[in-house]
Amino acid sequence: MKLAKVLLLSVVTISPFSVFAGEASVTYGKFNDFTDVRAANETRGGYHKRIEKQFTKHFQELAEKLPEGYKLGVTINDIDLAGDVRFGGGREMRIVKPIHFPKLKFSYALTDANGKLVDKGDAELKDMSFMDKIRRGRDEEFMHEKRLITDWFEDQLVSKIDAN
């Protein structure tokens, strides 16, 4: 019983959930001005809301990995989703081929728990070899764009935090 308590205490003490608790806020430019957020067989407004919800949730999940009190502010300026919407089989559908790779443009600011600016800038992400990558887990909506964001987060922001 004593050993079980010691093990439980060690797990709780080193749990990443007790150490990390950053936050993210995401705003968006005008979806009608974005390069490619075209809906296939659903309303444009509904599709745009779904994109907004999915991207915001993804940034928030990543921000939870930041140290407690850190805040990430993101403004999405352009989205060019992987694939292209084409008409086929009596309906429109998004066809994903290597020639239509995902691209994202956004500006960001990262502050620490004291409100001190850690990093800020503009990000222009694209992945021309997105179809050649090994898939992580199951297929999910906007997986190529989310992978771009995750890779940027790990390469750009985590290194800035480690240096801080």
ChimeraX attribute file (.defattr): number of C-alpha atoms within 10 A of each C-alpha:
attribute: neighborCount
match mode: 1-to-1
recipient: residues
	/A:1	6
	/A:2	7
	/A:3	8
	/A:4	9
	/A:5	10
	/A:6	11
	/A:7	12
	/A:8	11
	/A:9	12
	/A:10	11
	/A:11	11
	/A:12	12
	/A:13	12
	/A:14	10
	/A:15	11
	/A:16	13
	/A:17	13
	/A:18	11
	/A:19	14
	/A:20	16
	/A:21	18
	/A:22	21
	/A:23	21
	/A:24	21
	/A:25	15
	/A:26	18
	/A:27	12
	/A:28	15
	/A:29	13
	/A:30	9
	/A:31	20
	/A:32	13
	/A:33	11
	/A:34	18
	/A:35	14
	/A:36	18
	/A:37	20
	/A:38	20
	/A:39	17
	/A:40	17
	/A:41	13
	/A:42	10
	/A:43	10
	/A:44	15
	/A:45	12
	/A:46	11
	/A:47	16
	/A:48	16
	/A:49	12
	/A:50	13
	/A:51	18
	/A:52	17
	/A:53	12
	/A:54	15
	/A:55	18
	/A:56	19
	/A:57	15
	/A:58	16
	/A:59	21
	/A:60	18
	/A:61	16
	/A:62	19
	/A:63	24
	/A:64	20
	/A:65	17
	/A:66	22
	/A:67	19
	/A:68	17
	/A:69	16
	/A:70	24
	/A:71	24
	/A:72	24
	/A:73	17
	/A:74	21
	/A:75	16
	/A:76	22
	/A:77	20
	/A:78	21
	/A:79	22
	/A:80	19
	/A:81	23
	/A:82	27
	/A:83	18
	/A:84	19
	/A:85	18
	/A:86	12
	/A:87	12
	/A:88	10
	/A:89	7
	/A:90	6
	/A:91	9
	/A:92	14
	/A:93	17
	/A:94	17
	/A:95	14
	/A:96	15
	/A:97	12
	/A:98	14
	/A:99	13
	/A:100	16
	/A:101	20
	/A:102	25
	/A:103	20
	/A:104	20
	/A:105	16
	/A:106	19
	/A:107	14
	/A:108	16
	/A:109	17
	/A:110	23
	/A:111	18
	/A:112	19
	/A:113	12
	/A:114	8
	/A:115	11
	/A:116	10
	/A:117	13
	/A:118	17
	/A:119	15
	/A:120	15
	/A:121	10
	/A:122	14
	/A:123	16
	/A:124	12
	/A:125	16
	/A:126	18
	/A:127	18
	/A:128	13
	/A:129	11
	/A:130	20
	/A:131	15
	/A:132	8
	/A:133	9
	/A:134	7
	/A:135	12
	/A:136	9
	/A:137	6
	/A:138	7
	/A:139	9
	/A:140	9
	/A:141	11
	/A:142	14
	/A:143	14
	/A:144	23
	/A:145	23
	/A:146	17
	/A:147	17
	/A:148	17
	/A:149	20
	/A:150	16
	/A:151	13
	/A:152	15
	/A:153	15
	/A:154	12
	/A:155	11
	/A:156	13
	/A:157	20
	/A:158	14
	/A:159	11
	/A:160	13
	/A:161	16
	/A:162	7
	/A:163	8
	/A:164	8
